[in-house]
């Protein structure tokens, strides 16, 4: 293959964007490439022009209106099928989000994971990102875990809540391409005002995606149902701070017992983050895998682009 020495910064940014989603076998539309471009001072028309130029040089490939780093028609068909299935999953997700929002101390429910990108298949889970009241995160988490185990036989497929933050801890501490993508693609289903506040507290996302538009929700906080307010009132009578900390310690000890030997301390603390305002539970450490693979892919790409 000939060295790729003549390429514009915009075209390089387009290739970087496509490379990330190539890890997930997910081709993008020109509009999506523009939104997730790592550079700004450009327009969608210029991005489309760059894509066509790259296609002419066989550096990217078009299929069914999508662009990919690989010339594989299966990718376009896979995306179309996944987008169609996502519509059905989103209907289920809205019902589950409404249910989650009724639990005490929940304040906002959002969709994350593959469904937030508009994709689903037979093996997809529905992942939820939940914001809770301050000082009550672990009570909320425990109630949702018990509900799933008792009434859903611990089924994760349509009820996977693996990330909680409290209203007073909206600034996330991990700043990388994976976390930025997950934040930028969150789909608010309950209380979009807090979704806007979450992104407003994580404006570093624009360092990765300078073309992202931060939402400004003017909606007021929805009134909580009377029975939810009643449950919160009763729970607040019985030493809630003590139980919240106890549930946090219980989770941490359980994860330590199960996974303590599988990870170094630093990785364990990141994968199973347990603090009063954050609960993160990602046993497979998918984030580290994606970031590592993306960095390797970029090194190979940039090596080809700039080889003399």
C-alpha positions, 0 to 999 in steps of 0.5 A: 500500500502506498504511503498516505502523505497528502491529507488535510487535517479535516480528512485526518479528523474524519478518519479518526472519527470513523476509526472509533466507530469501526471498533463497533462495526458501526458505519456513520452518516456524514452528519454523525461524522460531523457531530463526533469530529475531533476538530471544529471550524468546519461545516457539514458540507465540508465534511461531506466533501472530505468523505467523498475525497477520501472515498475516491482514494479508497481510504473510506467506503460508502454503503447505503448512505453510511461511511466506514473504514472497511469495504464490507456491505454487511456493515451497512445492512447490520446498521440498518437492521440494528437501527430498526430493532432499536426502535422496539428496544426504545419502546421497552426502555421508555417503559422501564425508565418510567418504572425506575423513575418511580423508585424513591430518590431517583431524579433522572433516567437516561439511556446509555450504551448501544441503544443511545446510539440508535442500535440494538440486536438480539444480544443487546442489553438496555443500559440506564444511567440514573441520577439520584438525590444527594446522600441517597444514591445507595438506598436507591441502588439497593431498592432497584437491585432488590426489585430486579432480583425479586421480580425480574429474576435478576435479568439484565437484558432490559433492566441494566442500571450500571451507572449512578450519580447523585445531583451534587456529583455530576462532574465525572472524573474520567476524561477519555474518548469512551466516557466523552462518547457515552456522555454525548450520546445519552438519551434523557427519558425522565427529567431532561433538565438534569441531563442538561445539567449533567452535560453542563458539568462536563463541558470537557466533552467538547475537547473531544467533540467540539461540534457538540451542542450542549442542551439547555432544557427549560423544563421544570423539575417534574412533580414527584407522585404522591406515593413516591414523596410518601416513601421518601418521607418514611425512608428519611425517618429511619437513619438514611445516612447510616443505611446509605453508607452501609449499602455502599460498604456492602457493595464494595466488600462484595465486589472486593470478594468476587473481583479483588484478585482479578484487578490491580487496586487502581483498576478495581477502584475505577471499575467498581467506583463506590463513593457517596455520589457515584456508583459504577459497576463495569466488571468487564472493564469494557472502557479500558479495552475500547480506549486501548484498541482505539489508541492502537488503531490510531497509532497504526492510522497515523503511522500510515498517514505520516510515513515519509 
